[in-house]
């Protein structure tokens, strides 16, 4: 069974940058397309970025396109989210998971953007 652990969040000023990491255990991780999701208070979870199993195809929500970059290193069983030019609206708990058949959700990592 795959276990997902998110890290790298924190408090950052608007315009700043953070890099999130999603570390996975289990042997099936590299066979799955993986997404970064976020959930802010009062809002439903949304998919902000995704990457194919090989890393050859990526997609982004319009709200983060041009600012966020998703990547993966299957040898390290890790997916990354580089977040630049952060805005107040990016404040949320960020999670990683598969796109279709979810693994158990991790605890997520809190990203807070201040003015």
C-alpha positions as a Python dict, from the first residue, in 0.01 Angstrom:
ca = {
    (1, 'X'): (0, 0, 0),
    (2, 'X'): (125, 348, -90),
    (3, 'X'): (183, 605, 183),
    (4, 'X'): (209, 973, 88),
    (5, 'X'): (390, 1236, 292),
    (6, 'X'): (377, 1603, 192),
    (7, 'X'): (632, 1857, 311),
    (8, 'X'): (779, 2196, 231),
    (9, 'X'): (493, 2425, 324),
    (10, 'X'): (521, 2728, 544),
    (11, 'X'): (459, 3099, 577),
    (12, 'X'): (577, 3315, 290),
    (13, 'X'): (518, 3671, 176),
    (14, 'X'): (329, 3745, -142),
    (15, 'X'): (564, 3725, -436),
    (16, 'X'): (780, 3464, -268),
    (17, 'X'): (846, 3101, -352),
    (18, 'X'): (817, 2757, -196),
    (19, 'X'): (893, 2406, -316),
    (20, 'X'): (667, 2127, -196),
    (21, 'X'): (765, 1762, -193),
    (22, 'X'): (549, 1451, -200),
    (23, 'X'): (736, 1142, -87),
    (24, 'X'): (576, 805, -154),
    (25, 'X'): (635, 458, -26),
    (26, 'X'): (516, 149, -208),
    (27, 'X'): (598, -20, -535),
    (28, 'X'): (313, 112, -753),
    (29, 'X'): (382, 485, -723),
    (30, 'X'): (575, 514, -1049),
    (31, 'X'): (287, 362, -1248),
    (32, 'X'): (46, 643, -1161),
    (33, 'X'): (-17, 992, -1280),
    (34, 'X'): (2, 1218, -974),
    (35, 'X'): (-161, 1548, -895),
    (36, 'X'): (-118, 1825, -644),
    (37, 'X'): (-445, 1928, -487),
    (38, 'X'): (-527, 2211, -250),
    (39, 'X'): (-811, 2293, -18),
    (40, 'X'): (-881, 2630, 137),
    (41, 'X'): (-1132, 2691, 419),
    (42, 'X'): (-1485, 2698, 284),
    (43, 'X'): (-1385, 2564, -55),
    (44, 'X'): (-1377, 2219, -209),
    (45, 'X'): (-1055, 2046, -296),
    (46, 'X'): (-920, 2144, -636),
    (47, 'X'): (-657, 1994, -862),
    (48, 'X'): (-391, 2252, -935),
    (49, 'X'): (-128, 2050, -1124),
    (50, 'X'): (-75, 1698, -1252),
    (51, 'X'): (200, 1493, -1411),
    (52, 'X'): (196, 1168, -1605),
    (53, 'X'): (366, 855, -1477),
    (54, 'X'): (674, 916, -1691),
    (55, 'X'): (681, 1289, -1630),
    (56, 'X'): (634, 1362, -1999),
    (57, 'X'): (298, 1538, -1971),
    (58, 'X'): (193, 1808, -1726),
    (59, 'X'): (-122, 2010, -1676),
    (60, 'X'): (-209, 2312, -1463),
    (61, 'X'): (-515, 2493, -1343),
    (62, 'X'): (-553, 2835, -1500),
    (63, 'X'): (-508, 2998, -1160),
    (64, 'X'): (-149, 2871, -1128),
    (65, 'X'): (-34, 2838, -1488),
    (66, 'X'): (294, 3016, -1543),
    (67, 'X'): (369, 3032, -1171),
    (68, 'X'): (378, 2666, -1058),
    (69, 'X'): (582, 2380, -1201),
    (70, 'X'): (523, 2013, -1125),
    (71, 'X'): (797, 1753, -1167),
    (72, 'X'): (880, 1404, -1049),
    (73, 'X'): (1175, 1181, -979),
    (74, 'X'): (1054, 823, -990),
    (75, 'X'): (1388, 688, -868),
    (76, 'X'): (1333, 889, -550),
    (77, 'X'): (958, 822, -548),
    (78, 'X'): (900, 1194, -513),
    (79, 'X'): (680, 1453, -685),
    (80, 'X'): (759, 1822, -650),
    (81, 'X'): (565, 2143, -686),
    (82, 'X'): (771, 2458, -738),
    (83, 'X'): (555, 2757, -651),
    (84, 'X'): (669, 3103, -757),
    (85, 'X'): (506, 3446, -740),
    (86, 'X'): (279, 3327, -462),
    (87, 'X'): (-44, 3514, -404),
    (88, 'X'): (-278, 3542, -107),
    (89, 'X'): (-525, 3320, -293),
    (90, 'X'): (-274, 3035, -290),
    (91, 'X'): (-319, 2991, 84),
    (92, 'X'): (-443, 2635, 141),
    (93, 'X'): (-348, 2290, 258),
    (94, 'X'): (-172, 2112, -27),
    (95, 'X'): (-200, 1737, -86),
    (96, 'X'): (-67, 1495, -344),
    (97, 'X'): (-245, 1187, -474),
    (98, 'X'): (-324, 987, -783),
    (99, 'X'): (-566, 1128, -1038),
    (100, 'X'): (-825, 851, -1062),
    (101, 'X'): (-795, 581, -798),
    (102, 'X'): (-680, 757, -484),
    (103, 'X'): (-429, 623, -239),
    (104, 'X'): (-491, 702, 128),
    (105, 'X'): (-462, 1078, 174),
    (106, 'X'): (-168, 1217, 364),
    (107, 'X'): (-189, 1498, 617),
    (108, 'X'): (-104, 1763, 361),
    (109, 'X'): (123, 2061, 409),
    (110, 'X'): (0, 2410, 496),
    (111, 'X'): (94, 2699, 269),
    (112, 'X'): (15, 3045, 405),
    (113, 'X'): (82, 3354, 195),
    (114, 'X'): (88, 3688, 374),
    (115, 'X'): (86, 4046, 251),
}
